[in-house]
Amino acid sequence: MSDPLIRLDGVSKSFALPGGGRFDAVSELSLSVQAGEILGLIGKSGAGKSTLLRLINLLERPDAGRVQVGGRDLTAMNPAELRRERQRLGMIFQQFNLLQNATAAENVAFPLRLHAGRSRREIAERVEECLSLVGLADKADHHPAQLSGGQKQRVAIARALAPQPDVLLCDEPTSALDAETTRELLATLAGINARLGVTIVIVTHELEVVQTLCRRAAVIAQGRLVETFDVADASRHARSPLGLELVRLQQQAARLAALEASARETSQVIASIGRREVRHA
């Protein structure tokens, strides 16, 4: 197996509490993510999932440990080097974080204008390409107030993709969306992964999101890594309640798929018998 694209080595992060003392959000956690993978970070509220995600692009700097992306140690970089490296790490937030007074196109263009080196024409072409990729080419001139929740999140995805990152970090991107819009958004993310090869790390508490989108999952509890596993492996021995529940979902989905296949086969047999009877009549 090739070297991982993302490697966390013994990272820890704590926060000061108002009454004194500290809260350990992430404790001595090591994790790796292969290029092109879709990894789900799952756990209960307060488990440390979002903090862990923010350690990957150093929006939160670890108190200890190392963060490497593409073999480069982000924790050893100076601010200018880190700004350049973060262009490889797009991020999608739970509440979209769009500029309310800017159009969809202007929101997508924002990270491109922060860094020199692109002409207006190049920026316009890249913005059009990214909005088309998420199915919003016809919404380029719309402001966030004119968009649905799902459309706002897709604009946020287009903005994250604009600098052509290697990694997309997603912090609970479906939590504010209804079931149908969630399915559409997950299909968009899966398509981006398939077409562009972008590595995706997604934080979620929704096991259905992991089941639908992710190839591998990591269970986080009390700031520690409990287990990692291939989502498709329904025969594995789970070591956590969430892992066990996901196994049950996978087994249920497999039984449902088998029943649907059997029903289709039965329908085909009945149709074939009917056609033979018509010919002999």
C-alpha positions in Angstrom: 0.0 0.0 0.0 1.2 3.5 -0.8 2.0 6.1 1.8 -1.2 7.8 3.2 -2.1 11.3 1.9 -3.0 12.3 5.5 -1.2 11.1 8.6 -1.9 12.1 12.1 0.7 10.9 14.6 -0.2 11.1 18.3 -2.1 14.4 18.1 -3.7 15.9 21.2 -5.7 19.0 21.7 -7.1 20.4 25.0 -9.1 23.6 25.8 -9.1 25.7 29.0 -12.4 25.5 31.0 -14.0 28.7 32.4 -13.7 27.4 36.0 -10.2 26.3 35.6 -8.7 23.0 34.4 -8.6 21.7 30.9 -10.9 19.6 28.7 -9.1 17.0 26.5 -10.9 17.1 23.2 -8.4 14.8 21.4 -5.9 12.6 23.1 -2.9 10.9 21.6 -4.7 10.0 18.4 -3.1 8.5 15.3 -4.9 8.0 12.0 -4.1 7.8 8.3 -6.2 8.4 5.2 -5.2 7.1 1.7 -5.4 9.3 -1.4 -8.8 9.1 -3.0 -10.5 7.6 0.1 -13.8 8.7 1.6 -13.4 8.4 5.4 -16.2 9.0 7.9 -15.5 10.3 11.4 -18.3 9.1 13.6 -19.1 9.5 17.3 -21.5 11.0 19.8 -21.8 14.7 20.4 -18.7 16.0 22.2 -16.6 13.0 21.1 -13.9 15.2 19.5 -14.8 14.6 15.8 -14.9 18.2 14.7 -11.8 19.1 16.7 -10.0 16.2 15.0 -11.1 17.4 11.6 -9.8 20.9 12.3 -6.5 19.5 13.4 -6.0 18.2 9.8 -5.8 21.7 8.3 -4.5 23.3 11.6 -7.5 25.5 12.1 -6.8 24.0 15.6 -3.1 23.6 16.3 -2.3 20.4 18.2 -0.7 20.6 21.6 1.3 17.5 20.7 1.9 15.2 17.8 2.3 15.8 14.0 0.0 16.4 11.1 1.3 15.4 7.7 -0.4 15.9 4.3 1.3 14.6 1.2 4.4 13.8 3.3 4.8 17.4 4.4 4.6 18.3 8.1 2.1 21.0 8.6 2.9 21.5 12.3 6.5 22.5 11.3 5.5 25.1 8.8 5.6 28.9 9.2 2.4 30.9 8.7 3.2 31.7 5.0 4.0 28.1 4.2 0.8 26.9 6.0 -1.4 29.4 4.0 -0.1 28.0 0.8 -0.5 24.4 2.0 -4.1 25.0 3.1 -5.1 25.6 -0.6 -4.8 21.8 -0.9 -7.3 21.3 1.9 -10.8 22.5 1.1 -13.3 22.7 4.0 -17.1 22.6 4.1 -18.9 23.9 7.2 -22.1 22.8 8.9 -23.7 26.3 8.5 -22.4 27.0 5.0 -20.4 30.1 6.0 -21.3 32.0 2.8 -20.9 35.7 2.3 -24.5 36.9 2.5 -23.9 40.1 0.4 -22.1 38.2 -2.4 -23.6 36.1 -5.2 -22.9 32.4 -5.6 -20.2 33.1 -8.2 -18.6 35.7 -5.9 -18.6 33.3 -3.0 -16.8 30.6 -5.2 -14.3 33.2 -6.5 -13.4 34.4 -2.9 -10.6 31.9 -2.2 -9.2 32.4 -5.7 -8.9 36.2 -5.2 -7.1 35.7 -1.8 -4.1 34.4 -3.6 -2.3 36.1 -6.4 -1.5 34.5 -9.7 -4.9 34.2 -11.5 -6.3 36.5 -14.0 -10.0 37.7 -13.9 -10.7 35.4 -16.9 -9.1 32.4 -15.2 -11.1 33.0 -12.0 -14.3 33.4 -14.0 -13.7 30.2 -15.9 -12.9 28.3 -12.7 -16.0 29.6 -10.9 -18.2 28.5 -13.9 -16.5 25.1 -13.9 -17.1 24.6 -10.1 -20.7 25.7 -10.1 -21.4 23.4 -13.1 -19.8 20.6 -11.2 -22.3 20.9 -8.4 -25.2 21.6 -10.7 -25.7 25.3 -10.0 -24.5 27.0 -13.2 -27.9 28.7 -13.5 -27.6 30.1 -9.9 -24.3 32.0 -10.4 -26.0 35.4 -9.9 -28.2 34.4 -6.9 -27.4 35.5 -3.4 -27.6 33.0 -0.5 -31.0 34.3 0.6 -32.4 33.2 -2.7 -31.1 29.7 -2.4 -32.3 26.6 -0.5 -30.3 24.9 2.2 -29.0 22.3 -0.2 -28.1 24.8 -2.8 -26.2 26.9 -0.2 -24.2 23.8 0.8 -23.4 23.0 -2.9 -22.2 26.6 -3.3 -20.0 25.9 -0.3 -18.7 22.7 -1.9 -17.9 24.6 -5.1 -16.1 27.3 -3.1 -14.0 24.6 -1.4 -13.2 23.0 -4.8 -12.2 26.3 -6.5 -8.5 26.2 -5.5 -8.3 22.5 -6.8 -7.6 20.9 -3.4 -6.5 17.3 -2.9 -8.6 17.0 0.2 -12.2 18.0 1.1 -12.9 18.3 4.9 -16.6 18.2 5.7 -17.9 19.1 9.1 -21.4 17.8 9.5 -22.5 19.1 6.0 -25.9 17.4 6.1 -27.0 18.2 9.6 -29.1 21.2 8.5 -30.7 19.4 5.5 -33.8 17.3 5.1 -33.6 13.6 4.0 -34.0 14.2 0.3 -31.6 17.1 0.1 -29.1 15.0 2.1 -29.3 12.2 -0.5 -28.7 14.8 -3.2 -25.7 16.3 -1.4 -24.1 12.9 -0.8 -24.5 12.0 -4.5 -22.7 15.3 -5.3 -19.8 14.4 -2.9 -19.6 10.9 -4.3 -19.5 12.2 -7.9 -16.7 14.7 -7.0 -14.7 11.9 -5.5 -15.2 9.6 -8.5 -14.6 12.3 -11.1 -11.8 14.3 -9.5 -10.2 11.8 -7.1 -10.5 14.2 -4.2 -10.0 12.6 -0.8 -12.9 13.3 1.5 -13.0 13.2 5.3 -16.5 13.8 6.7 -17.6 14.3 10.2 -21.1 13.0 10.9 -23.3 11.5 13.6 -25.7 10.0 11.0 -24.8 6.4 10.3 -26.9 6.5 7.1 -24.4 9.1 5.7 -21.5 6.7 6.5 -23.3 3.8 5.0 -24.2 5.7 1.8 -21.0 7.6 1.1 -18.0 6.3 3.0 -15.6 3.4 2.2 -14.0 3.5 5.6 -15.1 4.8 9.0 -13.3 5.8 12.2 -15.2 5.7 15.5 -14.2 8.5 18.0 -15.1 8.4 21.7 -13.8 10.8 24.4 -11.2 12.1 22.1 -9.7 8.7 21.3 -9.8 6.5 18.3 -11.9 3.4 19.2 -11.8 1.5 15.8 -11.5 1.9 12.1 -13.1 -0.5 9.5 -14.2 -0.9 6.0 -17.9 0.1 5.8 -18.8 -2.6 3.3 -17.5 -5.4 5.6 -20.8 -6.5 7.2 -19.1 -9.7 8.7 -16.5 -7.9 10.8 -16.5 -7.9 14.6 -17.4 -4.4 15.8 -15.6 -3.0 18.9 -18.0 -0.1 19.6 -21.8 0.5 19.8 -21.7 2.7 16.8 -19.7 0.1 14.9 -22.1 -2.6 15.8 -25.1 -0.5 14.7 -23.4 0.1 11.4 -22.9 -3.6 11.0 -26.6 -4.1 11.6 -27.5 -1.5 9.0 -25.2 -3.1 6.4 -26.7 -6.6 7.1 -30.2 -5.1 6.9 -29.3 -3.5 3.5 -27.9 -6.8 2.3 -31.1 -8.7 3.2 -33.2 -6.0 1.5 -31.1 -6.2 -1.6 -31.4 -10.0 -1.6 -35.2 -9.8 -1.3 -35.4 -7.2 -4.1 -33.2 -9.5 -6.3 -35.5 -12.5 -5.5 -38.6 -10.5 -6.3 -37.2 -9.4 -9.7 -36.2 -12.9 -10.5 -39.7 -14.2 -9.6 -41.3 -11.4 -11.7 -39.1 -12.4 -14.7 -40.2 -16.1 -14.3 -43.9 -15.2 -14.1 -43.5 -13.0 -17.2 -41.7 -15.7 -19.1 -44.5 -18.2 -18.2 -47.1 -15.8 -19.3 -45.4 -15.3 -22.7 -45.2 -19.0 -23.3 -48.9 -19.5 -22.5 -49.8 -16.7 -24.9 -47.8 -18.4 -27.7 -49.5 -21.8 -27.1 -53.0 -20.3 -26.9 
